[in-house]
Amino acid sequence: VVALVGVDRLGRVPLLLASGLLMCVCHLAMVALALSPPSQQLGYAVVSVASLFVASFAFGWGPLPWTVCSEIFPTKYRSKATAVTTATNWLVNTAVGKVFPLLPLATAFAIFAAACFAACATVFIFQPET
């Protein structure tokens, strides 16, 4: 709901940047938490950071790429191009799901933080405000 209301008021680029940067910060926090000794407070911190990550994802990188992908292609190619972007999304999600359990937690979250930062840089440089 926030993305639907916010996208018209704030625009796609600011929402994607804010969402991506908050997600990056959450991943970096998870790196620090993964390197910490286990405790009950650590568990609370993990749940809190994970909740902030989900909220950050929900207002930007969750819904908006679907909108952007449907808008950036010419009408003639839109259906096929959107099918390719959807297939790519599922392929990358599958790869992440397969690789994540194999990596040390701190390494996995550091890679995710770098990916979020790279996504923000890509949006900042290339994404026109539609």
SULWOVEN-V331260 format. One line per field, one symbol per residue. psi: psi as a letter, one per 20 degrees, with the letter a starting at -180 (. if undefined). Layout:
BEGIN
psi=???
END
This chain:
BEGIN
psi=gghgghhhghrgghgggggghgggggghhhgghhiqqqrhhgggggggghghgggghhjeifhhhhgghihiqqhhiggghhgghghgghgggggghhhgiiqqgggghgghghggghggggggghoqo.
END
